[in-house]
Amino acid sequence: MTVFISYSCIIGEEWRQVKDNVVAVDLGGTLIRSALINEKGEILARAKRETLAQEGPEPVIERIEACIRDVSKGAEPISIAAPGPLDPWKGIIHQAPNLPGWREVPLADILHRTFKVPVYLNNDANLAALAEHRFGAGQGVSDLIYLTISTGIGGGIISQGRLLVGAKGLAGEVGHMTLEPEGPPCGCGGRGHLESLASGPAIARRAVEEIEKGAETSITRLVEGEPSKVTAKVVAQAAQEGDPLANSIFKEAGFYIGLGIANLLHILNPELIIIGGGVSKAGDLLFDPIRATVEARAILSIKEGVKIVPSALGDDVGLLGAAAFVLKAG
Ligand SMILES: [Zn+2]
């Protein structure tokens, strides 16, 4: 029988199930990464393969299995970090924007049939929050929020030392809070969501919009006049070179993220905000306007002492979160 952790008892001591090693898998739109991880969060072996997501679920699942075999002889429980929305109780991926063709895929069950070990499946951003809490920037902090700013914007909430999961396991979807009711369309079908205003693609889109209006910017030179080559990374590079447009676009993205964080502070009263994901590598370009907006928009008693810091675990945050979900502490 497939063993799933009941989310109703995720928190506190109960969810810490095993003391030995675990095989963690981070299923991303570009890369599948796997690792054998011990209870201290030390990575004992690792492997990766390109996802080649356009080939559809079956070949991708075969590559996941190969990545697991690369790091394990098959005795350890398997814990998977995957993009959502997904059902952590049933181990089913409902759909995933970066994984074409994935609809209601019972991934945990498929892997359990192959490896005959317990298999756990959770949202990657929720697991990242657990990882930072257990092994990273949030150690010893009881109330924190993790945000990932990447192709999309996701989040995970630790409240009183517990991962907040919600009624359907879908809590923490911070990227879909509405900040501009008439704002740009979001990948989810909504409008003016944080993700549609401040994700990597949103930053690139803003730059292209301004270039098409005739803005003078070094972004044009960096992409050799080809708008389809504009990415958040290119905009960050231009901003670091002092380009005014690129700087204003990062300021705008940081403003919206800061606005979102101010909303979250008022609802959840965390003491720490951790920001990861590829776009967060822009550093102060993004963090300065975020901090300034939180300072301007949150009420004094709630913002006092709140730290806003970068992720401490970088690209391993999904793997370590998957491990943290099943490993017994101490
Ligand atoms: Zn949305």
Residues whose N, C-alpha, C, O or C-beta is under 5 A from the ligand:
A	BS01	ZN	G175 H176 C186 G187 C188 G190 H193
